[in-house]
Amino acid sequence: MLASERRNYIIQKLNEFGSVRVNEIARGLQVSTETVRKDLSALEKEGLLRKEFGGAVATFSQGGERPVELRSMSMRTEKEWIARTALSLLPADGVVFVDSGSTLLSFAKIIPYCPRLTFITNSIPAMAPLVSSRNVAYLLGGEFNEITQSTTGFWASQNISSLDIDVAFLGNSGCAFRTGPCVKQSNDAQLKQDIIRHSKKVVVMFDHSKMSTNAICQYTTWDQIHVIITDVPLEPSLLEQIPATTEILISEPAPPF
């Protein structure tokens, strides 16, 4: 097993339980405890956990927003599938908004050079891949959130008010038993509402784990979403909330080489 696979397993356990024990991880991965300790040390250097005697604890509060680096390691493969599907929705020309969040970061990393598109994002991590692909990209100004690595607030909303967005790609922190996508922070919800008001087409991207979790701030209703992209068929309790006018795309694994 590769080191990246072991560390992704550790992160998933942290996401689920908030802490991990060296002996339990070693048994689950069938590796030595010394290998697990090295993995924990590497993850601690990245700021994704804090080592304690016999194990480690997450550096985020349970129920709060997790650092984007941590979220990027969870459901990584599924997020990559979703990102590839989203590429088909890029317009031939115009203005595209790319939201903050780990799924949207996966998307930004694979967006090719699109000379007739202008990209706008509030995600600091998304700017690097967008610019490295030689795309024209603008970062929204605003209040910086260290956890989400994004900008929100009054100045960001003011910037959006002058925009005419052709396609907006947005994230979702959880939607179980809700009538629309949700996020964990009110300023993030406000920004997404502003983006929707200034967008011709709205796409929401999320992996299947968001179908069984919830978040406090619902930022819109499903009838305001044009396309949903996820990695498995929607659960019946969620599907009944989705109007027929909303297109649902189920991502698929990349074809073998």
N, C-alpha and C positions, 0 to 999 in steps of 0.2 A: 504493500500500500504506500502511495506517495505521501510525502509530508503534507502537501496541500489538502489531500483527502482526509488525513488524520485530523488536521486542524479545523477543517470544515465540520467534522463530526463533533469535535469539542465545542465549537461555536454553537452548533445546533442544540447540544445539551445545555449550554449556558442560556440560550434563548428559552428553553423549555423549563428549566429548574432554577436558574439564577446562580447556581454553583455546581462544581464538579469535584469528584474525588479521584485522585490518581489511580488507586487500585481498581475502581469501577471502570474508568476509561481504559485502563490497560486490559482488563478482562473483555470489555466490549470490542476492542480493536484487535485483541490477541497479539499485543506487543508488550515489550518490557516496560516496567515503571520508569526506568531511566529515559526511554524514548518519550514517554508522556511528559516527563518533567522538562525535557528539552523543548517540546512543543509548547508547553505552558510558558516557558521563558520567552520564546519567540513571540507568542501572542501578547505577553505582557509588555514587551518592548514596543509593540504596535498600539498599546493603550487599550486593548480589547478586553483585558481581564486584570485582576490583581491576585497574585499568588499568595496563598496562605498555607499554614501547616497541613500537609496531607492533600492539598487540592488548590482550588482557585475559585474566586467569585467574580461575577460580572461587574463591570464598572459603570453600569447603567441601572437606574431604578426600575424594578418590575412594574409594568403598567405604564411607564413613561416612554418617551421616544428614545430609541437606541441610536448610537452613533452610526452614521451611514457606512463606515468601514465594516462594522459588525453585521449590519443588515445585508451588505453585499456578499458576505460569505454564507448566508443562509439561502437555501433554494437557488443556488447560483446557476445550476444547469437549466432549471425551469425559467429563470429570468432571461437567460440567453435565448431560449426558444421563443419566448414572448417578444423579445427585442427583434429577432429576425422577422417575425410576422409583422411587426409594426413598420418595418422598412417599406412594405408594399403600400402603405398609406401615405407615404411622403408625396406631396404634390409635385408636378413638373416645375412649377415656379411659385413664388410667393413668400409668405412669412410663416415660419414654423416656431411654435413655442415648445421647449423641452423642460419639463418640470424637474424639481429636485427629487431625490430618493434613489434607492439602490436599483430598482427595475429600470428607471429612466436613465441611470448612469450606464447600465448595460447597453441600453439603446444608443446613447450618445457615442459609446466606444466603437460601434460598428457602422455609424452613419458615414457613407462615402462622400467624396467630393461632389457637391451639388452646386454648380456655378450659378444657377438661376434661383437658388433659395437663400433666404436670410434667416438665420437662427437666432432666437432669443431664449435665454435661460436665466433662472435665478439660482442655479446650482454651480457652486465654485468648482467641484470636481468635474462636472460635465464640460466646462469651458476648454480644458486642456485637449481632450480628444476631438472636439469640434474644430478647434483652431489647427491642430496637427493634421487634420484632414484637408486643410486649406479652405475651409468654409468661412463665409462671412458670419461672424457670431458676435452678439452683444450680451453683456451681463447686466441684469437689472440692478440698479443701485437700491440701497435700503438697509435695514437693520440686519446685521449678520448674526446667524444662529450657529453657534459652535457645534452643537450636536448634529444638526441636519446639514451643516456646511452650505447653507443657502441664505438668501436675502428675502425679507418680507417687510411688512410695515407700510407706513404712510408714503415714503418716498418710492417704494417699489410699486405701490398702487397708482401713484401719480404717473409713473412711467408707462404703466399699462394703459392708462386712460387715453393716451395719444396713439395707441397701436390699433392696427386692423390685422388680426391674425387669421391666416387661412386654415391652419390645423394646429390644435393644441393637444399635446400628449401629456396626460396627467396621471398621477399616482393615486393610491388608495391604501390606507393603513388597516382597513377592516370594514366589513359590511354585513356581518351576520345579523339577520332580523331587522335590517334597516331598509329604508326606501331610497337609498342612494349611497354613493361612496363617502367615506369618512376619513378624517385625519385626527391626530392627537393634540394639535395645537391650534388655538383659535386664530392666531395671525396667519398661519398657513391656510386655514379654511377661507379666511377673508381674501387672501391673494388669489386662491383658485376661483372663488366667485367672481372676482374682477376679471380674471382671464377668460372665463366662460362668457361673460357679457361682451367681450371684445373678440370672440372667435366665431368663425363660420362653421367649423367642425371641431367636435371635442371627442377625443379618444382617451379612455381610461384603461390602464394596464395594471394587472395584478396577478400574482400566482395564487394557487388554490388555498394556501394557508390563510389568506385574508377572508375566505368565505366562512371560516369558523371562529374568527376573532372580531372584535369590535373596537371602535374608537369614539371618542366623546363628541367630535364635531362633524356633523354631516354637512358637507359643503354644497350639495345640490341633490336633485332627484334624478332617477334613472331616465326619465323622459327628456332630460336636458343633455343626455349623453348620446352621441351618434353611433359610437363603436366601443365595444368592450373586447379586450384581448386578454385571455387567460390560458392556462395550460391544461385544464381538464373541463369536461362539461359542467355547467353550473348546477349546484345543488337545487332540488325542487323548491325549497323554501325561498331561495334567492331568485330562481328563474321566474316564479310567479309574480315577482315585483317588476320584472323587466318588460316594458312595452314592446309590441311587435315592430315598432319603428326603430328600435335600437338593434343594430347588427352585432352579432356575437361571433367572434373568431377564436377558434381553439388552435393554439400553436402546436407544432409537431417537432420532433427531434430533427436535427440536421441530417441530411442524407449522408451515408458513408462515402468515404473517398474511394 
